[in-house]
Structure formats: structure tokens, C-alpha cells
Amino acid sequence: MPCGFHTQDTSMSKKNIDSGQQALINGLSVLTLKDIRKRSGQTQETMALALGVGQDTISRLEKRNDMLLSTLRHYVESIGGKLTLVVTFPGQSPVQIAHHEAKKSKTSQV
């Protein structure tokens, strides 16, 4: 279920703002995982069921500062979103990193 997370505020001076505020000026909202989950109308309990974990695991996940991209991708996809990773370099256009699904290999028995 797609959600609109578009917020913009151009009234602030770009000179004295941090990167989170810069993202807002550029048309991106800066949200926590908890904020995203709530905007999608999900509870920690429904997320836990969708991910096959306990509610306490969702609570801890939403408080983490560091996690595997696969964990973050699974979380986002379970609420109907799509995770994209964009890299920016000074003086260059942003670049999206391609994601390749890990293929499950079948082991043949001899």
C-alpha cells in the first residue's frame, strides 16, 4: 500500500541546516522506521506476523542505528514499499545502486 511521504519546506536558509533538513528542502521526508510503519497503518504486532518474528524484535529493529540492507529491505517490503539505495558524490548526479537478489541454489544429491 503506497503512502505519500512528500514534504517540502524551502523557508529556511540552506547555509545553516543539517543533511536531514536539506533532504526536506529537496522534497524528501526524513522519517524513522517507526514513522514509516505508522504512516502505513501497521502495528508492531502486524509487522511481526508479516516478518515471522516477535513484536519485541520489531521494537528493537526500529531503534537500531545499524542493520543489514537485507533486513531493512524485508521490513520496507513487508509494508508495501520498495527500498532503493542512492549514492551521491559532490558535483555528480545521484546514482542508484543495483540490487541483485541472491539466488537460492539447489544442491543435487549424488
C-alpha positions in Angstrom: 0.0 0.0 0.0 1.8 3.1 -1.3 1.9 6.1 1.0 2.7 9.7 0.2 5.7 10.9 2.2 6.3 14.1 0.3 7.2 17.1 2.5 8.8 20.3 1.5 9.9 23.5 3.3 12.0 26.0 1.5 11.7 28.8 4.0 15.0 28.0 5.8 18.4 29.2 4.8 20.3 26.4 3.1 23.5 27.6 4.7 22.7 26.7 8.3 20.9 23.4 8.0 21.9 19.8 8.5 21.6 17.0 5.9 18.2 15.9 7.3 16.8 19.4 6.8 18.5 19.5 3.4 16.6 16.3 2.4 13.4 18.1 3.3 14.2 21.0 1.1 14.9 18.6 -1.7 11.4 17.2 -1.4 12.3 14.1 0.8 10.9 13.4 4.2 13.3 12.2 6.9 11.4 9.5 8.8 12.3 6.8 11.2 11.2 3.2 10.6 8.6 3.6 13.3 7.2 6.7 11.5 7.1 4.8 8.2 5.3 1.9 9.8 2.8 4.1 11.5 2.1 6.0 8.2 1.4 2.7 6.5 -1.2 1.9 9.2 0.7 -1.1 10.5 1.3 -2.0 14.2 4.4 -3.7 15.5 2.2 -6.8 16.0 1.1 -6.9 12.3 4.7 -6.3 11.2 5.9 -9.1 13.5 3.4 -11.5 11.9 4.4 -10.4 8.3 8.0 -10.9 9.1 7.7 -14.1 11.2 9.2 -12.6 14.3 8.1 -11.4 17.7 6.7 -7.9 18.4 9.8 -7.3 20.6 12.0 -7.9 17.6 10.2 -5.2 15.6 10.6 -2.8 18.5 14.4 -3.4 18.7 14.7 -3.2 14.9 13.0 0.2 14.9 15.6 1.5 17.4 18.7 0.2 15.6 21.2 2.6 14.1 22.9 -0.1 12.1 21.4 -3.2 10.3 21.9 -5.3 7.2 20.4 -3.9 4.0 18.5 -7.2 3.5 16.8 -6.7 6.9 15.9 -3.2 6.0 14.6 -4.3 2.6 12.5 -7.0 4.1 11.0 -4.6 6.6 10.2 -2.0 3.9 8.7 -4.5 1.5 6.5 -6.0 4.2 4.6 -2.7 4.4 4.4 -2.4 0.6 7.4 -0.2 0.0 10.5 -0.6 -2.1 14.0 0.1 -0.8 16.4 1.9 -3.2 19.9 2.8 -2.3 21.1 6.1 -3.8 24.7 7.3 -3.7 25.6 11.0 -4.1 29.0 12.4 -4.8 29.9 16.1 -4.9 29.4 17.6 -8.4 27.8 14.5 -9.8 24.3 13.2 -10.4 23.0 10.7 -7.8 23.5 7.1 -8.7 21.2 4.2 -7.7 22.9 1.1 -6.7 21.6 -2.0 -8.5 20.2 -4.7 -6.2 20.7 -8.3 -7.2 18.5 -10.9 -5.5 20.5 -13.7 -4.0 19.6 -16.9 -5.9 18.9 -19.9 -3.8 21.0 -22.8 -5.2 19.6 -26.3 -5.2 22.1 -28.9 -4.2 21.8 -32.1 -6.1 22.4 -35.3 -4.2 24.7 -37.9 -5.9 
